[in-house]
Amino acid sequence: MKRKTWTKEDVELLEKVVSPQMVVATLITTMTFAAGITMPGGFVDKDGTHPGSAILRSSDTFMAFVILDNISMVFSSSAVLILY
């Protein structure tokens, strides 16, 4: 089977398609990073039993949030790297 060579039009079309996807993947990566840094519920004060830890750390929904936030961060970062 003979391999098709890329024409200038093919490359331009590919660049048009990848550009919006790259913007969306970068925005999703930024939002997941910001969500991971600003923990929901806040942090324990210095007078608490575990200063600096998340207030909701023992909640199941918080653990689900952390896991899903990390998964989305990995996938969106991978998409940015693949599209780059």
N, CA, C and O atoms as CSV, one atom per row, in Angstrom:
chain,resi,resn,atom,element,x,y,z
A,1,MET,N,N,0.844,-1.165,0.000
A,1,MET,CA,C,0.000,0.000,0.000
A,1,MET,C,C,0.898,1.240,0.000
A,1,MET,O,O,1.832,1.355,0.794
A,2,LYS,N,N,0.591,2.149,-0.901
A,2,LYS,CA,C,1.380,3.362,-1.017
A,2,LYS,C,C,0.902,4.391,0.010
A,2,LYS,O,O,-0.296,4.580,0.221
A,3,ARG,N,N,1.855,5.030,0.626
A,3,ARG,CA,C,1.540,6.015,1.656
A,3,ARG,C,C,1.209,7.363,1.020
A,3,ARG,O,O,1.900,7.825,0.111
A,4,LYS,N,N,0.128,7.988,1.520
A,4,LYS,CA,C,-0.301,9.275,0.988
A,4,LYS,C,C,0.596,10.379,1.531
A,4,LYS,O,O,0.914,10.400,2.720
A,5,THR,N,N,0.994,11.276,0.674
A,5,THR,CA,C,1.782,12.420,1.130
A,5,THR,C,C,0.836,13.539,1.550
A,5,THR,O,O,-0.258,13.677,1.004
A,6,TRP,N,N,1.261,14.322,2.510
A,6,TRP,CA,C,0.449,15.408,3.026
A,6,TRP,C,C,0.564,16.609,2.102
A,6,TRP,O,O,1.660,17.038,1.740
A,7,THR,N,N,-0.591,17.138,1.729
A,7,THR,CA,C,-0.589,18.350,0.916
A,7,THR,C,C,-0.673,19.560,1.838
A,7,THR,O,O,-0.929,19.429,3.035
A,8,LYS,N,N,-0.456,20.727,1.266
A,8,LYS,CA,C,-0.527,21.955,2.052
A,8,LYS,C,C,-1.932,22.159,2.608
A,8,LYS,O,O,-2.093,22.633,3.732
A,9,GLU,N,N,-2.947,21.804,1.826
A,9,GLU,CA,C,-4.326,21.941,2.276
A,9,GLU,C,C,-4.621,21.007,3.452
A,9,GLU,O,O,-5.349,21.376,4.373
A,10,ASP,N,N,-4.051,19.792,3.417
A,10,ASP,CA,C,-4.242,18.849,4.516
A,10,ASP,C,C,-3.666,19.397,5.820
A,10,ASP,O,O,-4.292,19.293,6.875
A,11,VAL,N,N,-2.493,19.969,5.741
A,11,VAL,CA,C,-1.836,20.521,6.923
A,11,VAL,C,C,-2.621,21.711,7.469
A,11,VAL,O,O,-2.780,21.840,8.683
A,12,GLU,N,N,-3.111,22.578,6.590
A,12,GLU,CA,C,-3.894,23.736,7.028
A,12,GLU,C,C,-5.195,23.301,7.693
A,12,GLU,O,O,-5.593,23.874,8.707
A,13,LEU,N,N,-5.857,22.296,7.132
A,13,LEU,CA,C,-7.084,21.782,7.727
A,13,LEU,C,C,-6.813,21.172,9.103
A,13,LEU,O,O,-7.588,21.378,10.037
A,14,LEU,N,N,-5.733,20.433,9.228
A,14,LEU,CA,C,-5.369,19.830,10.500
A,14,LEU,C,C,-5.084,20.896,11.553
A,14,LEU,O,O,-5.475,20.740,12.710
A,15,GLU,N,N,-4.414,21.968,11.168
A,15,GLU,CA,C,-4.131,23.062,12.103
A,15,GLU,C,C,-5.414,23.767,12.535
A,15,GLU,O,O,-5.532,24.186,13.687
A,16,LYS,N,N,-6.382,23.901,11.613
A,16,LYS,CA,C,-7.670,24.515,11.963
A,16,LYS,C,C,-8.443,23.668,12.963
A,16,LYS,O,O,-9.103,24.204,13.853
A,17,VAL,N,N,-8.365,22.359,12.825
A,17,VAL,CA,C,-9.103,21.459,13.695
A,17,VAL,C,C,-8.453,21.368,15.075
A,17,VAL,O,O,-9.156,21.321,16.085
A,18,VAL,N,N,-7.133,21.343,15.129
A,18,VAL,CA,C,-6.417,21.150,16.385
A,18,VAL,C,C,-6.455,22.405,17.255
A,18,VAL,O,O,-6.472,22.292,18.481
A,19,SER,N,N,-6.469,23.571,16.670
A,19,SER,CA,C,-6.382,24.811,17.438
A,19,SER,C,C,-7.505,24.969,18.472
A,19,SER,O,O,-7.200,25.236,19.634
A,20,PRO,N,N,-8.791,24.819,18.110
A,20,PRO,CA,C,-9.837,24.941,19.145
A,20,PRO,C,C,-9.767,23.836,20.197
A,20,PRO,O,O,-10.064,24.073,21.368
A,21,GLN,N,N,-9.380,22.645,19.787
A,21,GLN,CA,C,-9.262,21.549,20.743
A,21,GLN,C,C,-8.156,21.822,21.749
A,21,GLN,O,O,-8.280,21.482,22.926
A,22,MET,N,N,-7.080,22.434,21.288
A,22,MET,CA,C,-5.973,22.781,22.176
A,22,MET,C,C,-6.408,23.835,23.192
A,22,MET,O,O,-6.030,23.764,24.362
A,23,VAL,N,N,-7.200,24.809,22.749
A,23,VAL,CA,C,-7.690,25.844,23.659
A,23,VAL,C,C,-8.599,25.230,24.718
A,23,VAL,O,O,-8.468,25.541,25.902
A,24,VAL,N,N,-9.504,24.376,24.309
A,24,VAL,CA,C,-10.434,23.740,25.254
A,24,VAL,C,C,-9.675,22.859,26.245
A,24,VAL,O,O,-9.946,22.910,27.445
A,25,ALA,N,N,-8.742,22.065,25.766
A,25,ALA,CA,C,-7.970,21.196,26.660
A,25,ALA,C,C,-7.142,22.014,27.649
A,25,ALA,O,O,-7.002,21.623,28.808
A,26,THR,N,N,-6.594,23.141,27.205
A,26,THR,CA,C,-5.822,24.006,28.096
A,26,THR,C,C,-6.721,24.641,29.147
A,26,THR,O,O,-6.333,24.736,30.312
A,27,LEU,N,N,-7.912,25.076,28.757
A,27,LEU,CA,C,-8.848,25.655,29.722
A,27,LEU,C,C,-9.296,24.625,30.760
A,27,LEU,O,O,-9.396,24.943,31.945
A,28,ILE,N,N,-9.562,23.408,30.327
A,28,ILE,CA,C,-9.958,22.357,31.264
A,28,ILE,C,C,-8.826,22.050,32.230
A,28,ILE,O,O,-9.064,21.857,33.423
A,29,THR,N,N,-7.595,22.002,31.727
A,29,THR,CA,C,-6.439,21.773,32.590
A,29,THR,C,C,-6.305,22.878,33.621
A,29,THR,O,O,-6.035,22.610,34.792
A,30,THR,N,N,-6.492,24.118,33.194
A,30,THR,CA,C,-6.389,25.253,34.111
A,30,THR,C,C,-7.465,25.191,35.188
A,30,THR,O,O,-7.187,25.443,36.360
A,31,MET,N,N,-8.691,24.858,34.796
A,31,MET,CA,C,-9.784,24.796,35.772
A,31,MET,C,C,-9.585,23.655,36.772
A,31,MET,O,O,-9.857,23.825,37.961
A,32,THR,N,N,-9.118,22.501,36.308
A,32,THR,CA,C,-8.911,21.394,37.246
A,32,THR,C,C,-7.768,21.693,38.206
A,32,THR,O,O,-7.810,21.295,39.370
A,33,PHE,N,N,-6.754,22.389,37.724
A,33,PHE,CA,C,-5.657,22.780,38.610
A,33,PHE,C,C,-6.160,23.758,39.671
A,33,PHE,O,O,-5.842,23.617,40.852
A,34,ALA,N,N,-6.939,24.743,39.247
A,34,ALA,CA,C,-7.474,25.724,40.197
A,34,ALA,C,C,-8.411,25.063,41.201
A,34,ALA,O,O,-8.409,25.426,42.377
A,35,ALA,N,N,-9.207,24.102,40.755
A,35,ALA,CA,C,-10.117,23.396,41.664
A,35,ALA,C,C,-9.338,22.575,42.680
A,35,ALA,O,O,-9.764,22.451,43.829
A,36,GLY,N,N,-8.209,22.013,42.277
A,36,GLY,CA,C,-7.395,21.230,43.204
A,36,GLY,C,C,-6.667,22.088,44.219
A,36,GLY,O,O,-6.453,21.661,45.353
A,37,ILE,N,N,-6.288,23.283,43.828
A,37,ILE,CA,C,-5.573,24.179,44.738
A,37,ILE,C,C,-6.530,24.800,45.760
A,37,ILE,O,O,-6.207,24.870,46.946
A,38,THR,N,N,-7.699,25.247,45.310
A,38,THR,CA,C,-8.679,25.849,46.226
A,38,THR,C,C,-9.663,24.770,46.652
A,38,THR,O,O,-10.721,24.606,46.045
A,39,MET,N,N,-9.313,24.049,47.679
A,39,MET,CA,C,-10.126,22.932,48.141
A,39,MET,C,C,-11.504,23.396,48.595
A,39,MET,O,O,-11.615,24.421,49.267
A,40,PRO,N,N,-12.559,22.660,48.240
A,40,PRO,CA,C,-13.890,23.014,48.719
A,40,PRO,C,C,-13.982,22.813,50.228
A,40,PRO,O,O,-13.522,21.805,50.763
A,41,GLY,N,N,-14.577,23.776,50.895
A,41,GLY,CA,C,-14.715,23.689,52.347
A,41,GLY,C,C,-13.610,24.405,53.091
A,41,GLY,O,O,-13.765,24.716,54.272
A,42,GLY,N,N,-12.500,24.675,52.430
A,42,GLY,CA,C,-11.400,25.391,53.068
A,42,GLY,C,C,-10.435,24.479,53.799
A,42,GLY,O,O,-10.476,23.256,53.664
A,43,PHE,N,N,-9.566,25.107,54.578
A,43,PHE,CA,C,-8.518,24.388,55.290
A,43,PHE,C,C,-8.665,24.587,56.796
A,43,PHE,O,O,-9.289,25.547,57.247
A,44,VAL,N,N,-8.086,23.671,57.565
A,44,VAL,CA,C,-8.097,23.751,59.025
A,44,VAL,C,C,-7.122,24.845,59.458
A,44,VAL,O,O,-6.022,24.955,58.916
A,45,ASP,N,N,-7.537,25.659,60.446
A,45,ASP,CA,C,-6.661,26.711,60.980
A,45,ASP,C,C,-5.484,26.105,61.730
A,45,ASP,O,O,-5.419,24.895,61.948
A,46,LYS,N,N,-4.559,26.969,62.117
A,46,LYS,CA,C,-3.376,26.494,62.840
A,46,LYS,C,C,-3.706,25.950,64.223
A,46,LYS,O,O,-2.883,25.261,64.826
A,47,ASP,N,N,-4.899,26.249,64.736
A,47,ASP,CA,C,-5.292,25.749,66.053
A,47,ASP,C,C,-5.951,24.371,65.988
A,47,ASP,O,O,-6.217,23.777,67.033
A,48,GLY,N,N,-6.218,23.853,64.804
A,48,GLY,CA,C,-6.905,22.565,64.664
A,48,GLY,C,C,-5.985,21.388,64.914
A,48,GLY,O,O,-4.796,21.558,65.186
A,49,THR,N,N,-6.553,20.181,64.818
A,49,THR,CA,C,-5.765,18.973,65.063
A,49,THR,C,C,-4.771,18.691,63.930
A,49,THR,O,O,-3.667,18.205,64.176
A,50,HIS,N,N,-5.167,18.998,62.690
A,50,HIS,CA,C,-4.283,18.813,61.541
A,50,HIS,C,C,-4.216,20.130,60.762
A,50,HIS,O,O,-4.905,20.277,59.753
A,51,PRO,N,N,-3.402,21.088,61.212
A,51,PRO,CA,C,-3.388,22.398,60.560
A,51,PRO,C,C,-2.970,22.295,59.094
A,51,PRO,O,O,-2.026,21.587,58.745
A,52,GLY,N,N,-3.697,23.019,58.251
A,52,GLY,CA,C,-3.388,23.053,56.829
A,52,GLY,C,C,-4.067,21.978,56.007
A,52,GLY,O,O,-4.001,22.017,54.778
A,53,SER,N,N,-4.716,21.023,56.647
A,53,SER,CA,C,-5.414,19.979,55.898
A,53,SER,C,C,-6.832,20.438,55.562
A,53,SER,O,O,-7.346,21.391,56.148
A,54,ALA,N,N,-7.445,19.751,54.619
A,54,ALA,CA,C,-8.791,20.120,54.183
A,54,ALA,C,C,-9.813,19.805,55.279
A,54,ALA,O,O,-9.715,18.783,55.958
A,55,ILE,N,N,-10.782,20.690,55.437
A,55,ILE,CA,C,-11.820,20.484,56.446
A,55,ILE,C,C,-12.659,19.248,56.119
A,55,ILE,O,O,-13.040,18.499,57.019
A,56,LEU,N,N,-12.942,19.038,54.855
A,56,LEU,CA,C,-13.805,17.926,54.437
A,56,LEU,C,C,-13.035,16.638,54.153
A,56,LEU,O,O,-13.543,15.772,53.440
A,57,ARG,N,N,-11.837,16.490,54.686
A,57,ARG,CA,C,-10.982,15.354,54.315
A,57,ARG,C,C,-11.585,13.992,54.644
A,57,ARG,O,O,-11.229,13.000,54.009
A,58,SER,N,N,-12.482,13.920,55.614
A,58,SER,CA,C,-13.071,12.628,55.975
A,58,SER,C,C,-14.372,12.342,55.222
A,58,SER,O,O,-14.969,11.282,55.412
A,59,SER,N,N,-14.812,13.254,54.385
A,59,SER,CA,C,-16.063,13.087,53.643
A,59,SER,C,C,-15.836,12.235,52.398
A,59,SER,O,O,-14.836,12.399,51.699
A,60,ASP,N,N,-16.767,11.328,52.127
A,60,ASP,CA,C,-16.668,10.479,50.935
A,60,ASP,C,C,-16.803,11.295,49.647
A,60,ASP,O,O,-16.129,11.020,48.655
A,61,THR,N,N,-17.671,12.292,49.675
A,61,THR,CA,C,-17.833,13.118,48.475
A,61,THR,C,C,-16.587,13.947,48.196
A,61,THR,O,O,-16.268,14.218,47.039
A,62,PHE,N,N,-15.889,14.346,49.238
A,62,PHE,CA,C,-14.630,15.076,49.047
A,62,PHE,C,C,-13.586,14.164,48.419
A,62,PHE,O,O,-12.854,14.579,47.520
A,63,MET,N,N,-13.517,12.932,48.886
A,63,MET,CA,C,-12.562,11.985,48.302
A,63,MET,C,C,-12.888,11.716,46.836
A,63,MET,O,O,-11.983,11.592,46.010
A,64,ALA,N,N,-14.178,11.627,46.511
A,64,ALA,CA,C,-14.583,11.453,45.113
A,64,ALA,C,C,-14.172,12.675,44.298
A,64,ALA,O,O,-13.715,12.538,43.163
A,65,PHE,N,N,-14.332,13.871,44.870
A,65,PHE,CA,C,-13.913,15.096,44.193
A,65,PHE,C,C,-12.421,15.071,43.899
A,65,PHE,O,O,-12.005,15.377,42.782
A,66,VAL,N,N,-11.617,14.712,44.883
A,66,VAL,CA,C,-10.163,14.695,44.706
A,66,VAL,C,C,-9.756,13.687,43.638
A,66,VAL,O,O,-8.919,13.986,42.787
A,67,ILE,N,N,-10.337,12.511,43.681
A,67,ILE,CA,C,-9.996,11.472,42.702
A,67,ILE,C,C,-10.401,11.902,41.297
A,67,ILE,O,O,-9.605,11.796,40.364
A,68,LEU,N,N,-11.628,12.385,41.137
A,68,LEU,CA,C,-12.093,12.790,39.813
A,68,LEU,C,C,-11.355,14.026,39.300
A,68,LEU,O,O,-11.129,14.157,38.097
A,69,ASP,N,N,-10.978,14.930,40.202
A,69,ASP,CA,C,-10.199,16.101,39.802
A,69,ASP,C,C,-8.823,15.680,39.296
A,69,ASP,O,O,-8.334,16.214,38.300
A,70,ASN,N,N,-8.207,14.735,39.970
A,70,ASN,CA,C,-6.899,14.245,39.523
A,70,ASN,C,C,-6.994,13.518,38.184
A,70,ASN,O,O,-6.128,13.679,37.324
A,71,ILE,N,N,-8.034,12.726,38.010
A,71,ILE,CA,C,-8.215,12.020,36.740
A,71,ILE,C,C,-8.412,13.012,35.598
A,71,ILE,O,O,-7.814,12.868,34.532
A,72,SER,N,N,-9.252,14.016,35.826
A,72,SER,CA,C,-9.478,15.005,34.761
A,72,SER,C,C,-8.230,15.822,34.483
A,72,SER,O,O,-7.998,16.222,33.342
A,73,MET,N,N,-7.422,16.079,35.504
A,73,MET,CA,C,-6.157,16.799,35.304
A,73,MET,C,C,-5.203,15.978,34.442
A,73,MET,O,O,-4.557,16.519,33.544
A,74,VAL,N,N,-5.110,14.691,34.705
A,74,VAL,CA,C,-4.224,13.823,33.924
A,74,VAL,C,C,-4.694,13.739,32.472
A,74,VAL,O,O,-3.887,13.860,31.549
A,75,PHE,N,N,-5.994,13.533,32.268
A,75,PHE,CA,C,-6.504,13.405,30.903
A,75,PHE,C,C,-6.383,14.704,30.114
A,75,PHE,O,O,-5.995,14.686,28.946
A,76,SER,N,N,-6.711,15.827,30.741
A,76,SER,CA,C,-6.622,17.094,30.015
A,76,SER,C,C,-5.173,17.482,29.753
A,76,SER,O,O,-4.869,18.033,28.694
A,77,SER,N,N,-4.274,17.208,30.691
A,77,SER,CA,C,-2.855,17.472,30.444
A,77,SER,C,C,-2.312,16.578,29.333
A,77,SER,O,O,-1.507,17.013,28.510
A,78,SER,N,N,-2.760,15.331,29.318
A,78,SER,CA,C,-2.346,14.424,28.243
A,78,SER,C,C,-2.854,14.910,26.894
A,78,SER,O,O,-2.137,14.830,25.896
A,79,ALA,N,N,-4.082,15.414,26.854
A,79,ALA,CA,C,-4.622,15.944,25.601
A,79,ALA,C,C,-3.809,17.139,25.116
A,79,ALA,O,O,-3.540,17.268,23.921
A,80,VAL,N,N,-3.422,18.005,26.034
A,80,VAL,CA,C,-2.602,19.173,25.645
A,80,VAL,C,C,-1.268,18.693,25.074
A,80,VAL,O,O,-0.819,19.196,24.044
A,81,LEU,N,N,-0.638,17.728,25.734
A,81,LEU,CA,C,0.652,17.239,25.247
A,81,LEU,C,C,0.530,16.526,23.903
A,81,LEU,O,O,1.394,16.674,23.039
A,82,ILE,N,N,-0.534,15.759,23.728
A,82,ILE,CA,C,-0.730,15.042,22.463
A,82,ILE,C,C,-1.004,16.030,21.317
A,82,ILE,O,O,-0.483,15.870,20.214
A,83,LEU,N,N,-1.824,17.048,21.593
A,83,LEU,CA,C,-2.155,18.013,20.543
A,83,LEU,C,C,-1.000,18.954,20.220
A,83,LEU,O,O,-0.940,19.516,19.127
A,84,TYR,N,N,-0.087,19.123,21.170
A,84,TYR,CA,C,1.038,20.024,20.938
A,84,TYR,C,C,1.981,19.383,19.960
A,84,TYR,O,O,3.008,19.970,19.617
